[in-house]
Amino acid sequence: MSKNKFTEKLKEGVSVKEIEEFTRQHMMEVFSVAAVIIATITSCWDFFLSGPKITLFFTALGMIVSILFPVPVERWLKQLYNFSFKQEKSTQMILGAVKIVVAIFIPFILFAVLGLLAGSSYHYYTRHAQIMNANKPANPNRGAEGGEHD
């Protein structure tokens, strides 16, 4: 989308039909964002005995577990998301509603899963960077000036 189209869209506004269409296409993501926002609010103000200390603890715990045991955690996360995306739209809506209820009453569970995702991502990208670093040539300027001999 070009800059002019984007600014025109901002001036026009977004219609209800466009919002409904976006929500239909990205239902699980919309529910996830709503659940994270609700979980953040409920954990910040100590609703239902789950304050920010518990939330941070479970987020860090999820990340540590995911970094220490990457293979089983990735397998479990893949099973979880494959299960949720293979369901019908109505079942996905029910799963999204359950995610929001969990975000209201026990938000540290949602943040523990986010910690697992963060740790899994951290592990993946550090391994990727190590592989890319190992595949770099030892001296990249050697071939540019006429070979390895002077």
C-alpha positions in Angstrom: 0.0 0.0 0.0 1.5 3.3 -1.0 1.8 6.3 1.3 -1.0 8.2 -0.5 -3.4 5.3 -0.3 -2.6 4.9 3.4 -3.2 8.6 4.2 -6.4 8.6 2.2 -7.6 5.5 4.1 -6.9 7.3 7.4 -8.9 10.3 6.2 -11.8 8.1 5.0 -11.9 5.9 8.1 -12.7 2.2 8.2 -16.1 0.9 7.6 -17.8 -1.7 9.7 -17.8 -4.1 6.8 -14.0 -3.9 6.5 -13.6 -4.5 10.2 -15.9 -7.6 10.0 -14.0 -8.9 7.0 -10.7 -8.4 8.7 -12.0 -10.2 11.9 -13.3 -13.1 9.9 -10.0 -13.6 8.2 -7.9 -13.2 11.4 -10.2 -14.4 14.1 -7.7 -16.3 16.2 -5.2 -13.3 16.1 -8.0 -10.9 17.1 -9.0 -13.1 20.1 -5.3 -13.4 21.1 -4.7 -9.7 21.0 -7.9 -9.1 23.0 -6.9 -11.7 25.5 -3.5 -10.2 26.0 -4.9 -6.8 26.5 -7.5 -8.1 29.0 -4.9 -10.2 30.8 -2.6 -7.2 31.1 -5.3 -5.1 32.6 -6.5 -7.8 35.0 -2.9 -8.6 36.1 -1.9 -5.0 36.6 -4.6 -4.2 39.1 -4.6 -7.5 41.0 -8.0 -8.8 39.9 -8.7 -12.4 41.1 -5.5 -12.8 43.0 -3.1 -12.6 40.1 -0.9 -9.6 40.3 2.0 -8.5 38.1 4.6 -10.4 40.2 2.9 -13.8 39.5 2.4 -12.8 35.9 6.1 -11.9 35.4 7.2 -15.1 37.3 5.1 -17.3 35.0 6.3 -15.5 31.9 9.9 -15.9 32.9 9.3 -19.5 33.9 7.7 -20.3 30.5 10.7 -18.7 28.7 13.2 -20.6 30.8 11.5 -23.9 30.3 11.3 -23.2 26.6 15.0 -22.4 26.3 16.1 -25.4 28.3 13.7 -27.9 26.6 13.2 -26.5 23.1 12.2 -29.7 21.3 9.3 -30.8 23.5 8.0 -27.3 23.9 8.0 -26.6 20.2 6.3 -29.9 19.6 3.6 -29.0 22.1 3.1 -25.5 20.7 2.8 -26.9 17.2 0.2 -29.4 18.4 -1.7 -26.6 20.2 -1.8 -24.2 17.3 -2.4 -26.9 14.7 -5.4 -28.1 16.8 -6.8 -24.7 17.1 -6.4 -23.7 13.4 -7.9 -27.0 12.1 -11.2 -26.4 13.9 -14.3 -24.9 12.4 -15.0 -21.2 12.8 -17.5 -21.7 15.5 -15.1 -23.9 17.5 -12.4 -21.3 17.0 -14.7 -18.7 18.4 -15.4 -20.9 21.5 -11.6 -21.4 21.9 -11.1 -17.6 21.6 -13.9 -17.0 24.2 -12.2 -19.5 26.5 -8.9 -17.7 26.0 -10.6 -14.4 27.0 -12.1 -16.0 30.1 -8.7 -17.4 31.1 -7.3 -13.9 30.5 -9.8 -12.5 33.0 -9.6 -15.0 35.8 -6.1 -16.5 35.5 -4.0 -14.3 33.3 -0.7 -15.8 34.4 -1.6 -19.0 32.5 -1.9 -16.9 29.3 1.4 -15.2 30.1 3.1 -18.5 30.7 2.1 -19.6 27.2 3.5 -16.3 25.9 6.7 -17.0 27.8 6.9 -20.4 26.1 6.5 -18.7 22.7 9.1 -16.1 23.6 11.6 -18.7 24.7 11.0 -20.8 21.6 11.5 -17.8 19.4 14.7 -16.8 21.3 16.1 -20.3 21.0 15.2 -20.4 17.2 16.8 -17.1 16.4 20.0 -17.7 18.5 20.5 -21.0 16.7 19.8 -19.4 13.4 22.4 -16.6 14.1 25.0 -19.2 15.2 24.5 -21.2 11.9 24.7 -18.0 9.8 27.9 -17.0 11.7 29.4 -20.4 11.2 28.8 -20.3 7.5 30.5 -16.9 7.0 33.8 -17.0 5.2 36.8 -16.4 7.5 38.1 -13.4 5.6 35.5 -11.9 3.3 37.9 -9.4 1.6 40.4 -12.0 0.5 38.8 -12.8 -2.9 38.1 -9.2 -3.8 41.8 -8.1 -4.3 43.2 -10.9 -6.5 43.1 -14.1 -4.6 44.8 -15.5 -1.5 48.5 -14.9 -2.7 50.1 -11.5 -2.7 
